[in-house]
Amino acid sequence: MKILSRDLYDISECRLNFRGVIVLFLFSAAYFACFFALSQQMRYLLFAGTALVAFLLIRPKPGFWLPLLPLIFMAGGSTLRAGEFNPAIATIVMAAFTFFYIIQRVLWNKSLFIPSPFLFMIFIALLIQVFSIFISIHLHEQHQWNAIRDGSSLFLFFPLALMIPSICRTEKKLNQLLRAIVIAVLAASAIGVMQYFSITGFSRIDISLGYLYRGRVASLFGNANIFAGYLELGIPIAIAMFFTEKDLKWKITALAAVILGMLGVLYTFSRGGLVSVFLGSGIILIYIFRSKIWIPVVLGILAIFMLIMSESTFERQMSFFMNPAANLSQPTILHRYITYRGFLDQFAESPVTGVGWGAREFYWGRSQIYSFWEVRHCQSRETILAFGGLNSLFLNHAVKGGVVSLVSVFLCLQRFMLPFSGHSGEAGA
């Protein structure tokens, strides 16, 4: 009979003492209490909240958590009903991070923001928008919470303009944030591409118009046009990071994000998204190769040539640019024309103050004056969970807030106009 090795007896003593047993028992009792007393969603929220508090105690600096926000924002489109409010997960995370940032800066006796002309303009824009909401409530008599929620949507992420310059004081910190954005674009694009190749049938939406394609992908955003809008902002950043990164692995990551992002835009079959991505990417490339302008021109020609070669797949987008006259009578284009014309007519009715933030939307049908597609607005008296928006930042503020709100928008965009007017140095001070 083979003698067992004496190593089997060389087992260290169990270190779980009486105190450890009590703690383990309490944790088990708490888990079973939550299992029987709370719903599954509440249990997940409780456990996630407990883990988050523990991580915050371990890493109590906002700079550690800032690079995680792009990934959270990408997947935070779902909403939670809370009384008069219906905030998205991303909005809740933004509010929690802002509170965490303020507490940390106050406890450590640090300034909350770095003064700059850009922040001053944003602050003035915020005051003007508050005045527009005040008009909506007291002049147009819109539901107060609807007006506040709808009118504040443009400024929900305004705290980032205060926090990023304060946290990203070094090039290393700023690169961490930009790399996080590139990773988020890469992840969202990869999910969108996988969605497209997982579709087995064909979309019936545009078959009557002669377009045959699998379907429009939306990644984690729930809507193909919203996903395209996300890539309009993310792809130019990924292109810039590809040329500025010094680390090879991050160059490859940025290149992968650009390639998959371009495929994602094409698979959304969004015509506006395709144009905007090409414009944004073209502006970045022209700036990078401003001394060799022929390089972005050649790249643009190659991109157009590749799209023409794949015209059968992306006919929905390409036919709009190659034969625009034949597309003017299509319902998707006609719908936008009639809708936007109605928005301009409604803006003309109240150009200074608009119809009021929080106004209720409805379709004006069965009339010789307005078509079914024309969205109109009236006074809201009850809580509205979701505001449709007008598919345009400028139209949305023009119709609901009038010229007053449009001034707020232009003040926010002034920072992006300064580099083209020769004042970029002053704005960056």
Buried (B, 14 or more C-beta within 10 A) or exposed (E): EEEEEEEEEEEEEEEEEEEEEEEEEEEEEEEEEBEEEEEEEEBEEEEEEEEEEEEBEEEBEBBBBBBEBBBBBBBBBEBEEEEBBBBBBBBBBBEEBBEBBBEBBEEEEEEEBEEBBBBEBBBBBBEBBBBBBBBBBEEBEBBBBBBBBBBBBBBBBBBBBBBBBBBBEEEEBBBBBBBBBBBBBBBBBBBBBEBBEEBEEEBEBBEEBEBBBBBBBBBBBEBBBBBBBBBBEBBBBBBBBBEEBEEEEBBEBBBBBBBBBBBBBBBBBBBBBBBBBBEBBBEBBBEBBEEEEEEBBEBBEEBEEEBEEEEEBBBBBBBBEEEEEEBEEBEEBBBBEBBBEBBEBBBEEBBEBBBBBBBBBEBBEEEEEBBEBBBBBEBBEEBBEEBEEBBBBBBBBBBBBBBBBBBBBBBBBBBEEBEEEEEEEEBEE
